[in-house]
């Protein structure tokens, strides 16, 4: 699922989606360890999918708007990033 599709979901829907992905990942990891998994790449894809979904949840919690970075949503000070870049 693409991030823009996830952004259209509610927080409750995202939570259910993440829970199902985590359950699927747990099952795949068991199969991977018992050498029953046909496509081990699916584990990496699922981990990334979970990370994308959790990022969208965090954006929603912070009130980020589409196209806005998390730093912009939290009001992170641009001067502090400029100061750390000049080290």
C-alpha positions in Angstrom: 0.0 0.0 0.0 1.3 3.4 -0.9 1.8 6.1 1.7 -0.8 8.4 0.1 -3.3 5.6 0.3 -2.5 5.2 4.0 -2.9 9.0 4.6 -6.5 8.7 3.5 -7.2 6.1 6.2 -8.3 6.9 9.7 -6.1 6.3 12.7 -8.2 3.3 13.7 -8.0 1.8 10.2 -4.2 2.3 10.3 -3.9 0.7 13.6 -5.8 -2.4 12.4 -3.6 -2.4 9.2 -0.4 -2.3 11.3 -1.6 -5.0 13.6 -2.4 -7.3 10.7 1.1 -6.6 9.1 2.8 -7.3 12.4 0.9 -10.6 12.7 1.9 -11.5 9.2 5.5 -10.6 9.9 5.6 -12.8 13.0 4.2 -15.8 11.0 6.7 -15.2 8.2 9.6 -15.0 10.6 8.6 -18.4 12.1 8.5 -19.9 8.6 11.8 -18.3 7.8 13.5 -19.8 10.8 12.0 -23.3 10.0 13.1 -23.0 6.4 9.5 -23.1 5.1 9.4 -19.7 3.6 9.4 -19.6 -0.2 10.1 -15.9 -0.5 12.4 -14.5 2.2 12.3 -11.0 0.6 8.7 -10.7 1.8 10.0 -10.2 5.4 12.0 -7.1 4.3 9.0 -5.8 2.3 6.7 -6.2 5.3 9.1 -4.5 7.7 9.2 -1.5 5.4 5.4 -1.5 5.0 5.1 -1.4 8.8 7.5 1.5 9.0 5.6 3.4 6.4 2.3 2.9 8.2 3.8 3.9 11.5 5.2 7.0 9.9 1.8 8.0 8.6 0.3 7.4 12.1 3.0 9.7 13.6 2.3 12.3 10.9 -1.4 12.2 11.8 -0.7 12.5 15.5 1.5 15.6 14.9 -1.0 17.1 12.5 1.3 17.1 9.5 -0.3 18.2 6.2 0.4 16.5 2.9 3.8 17.5 1.5 4.9 18.8 4.9 7.9 17.2 6.7 7.7 16.1 10.3 10.1 18.8 11.3 7.8 21.4 9.8 4.8 19.9 11.6 6.5 19.9 15.0 7.8 23.4 14.5 11.4 22.4 14.8 13.6 25.5 14.7 15.5 26.0 11.5 18.2 27.9 13.3 19.1 24.8 15.4 19.6 22.7 12.2 21.7 25.5 10.7 23.9 25.6 13.8 24.4 21.9 13.9 25.3 21.9 10.2 28.2 24.3 10.7 30.1 22.1 13.1 
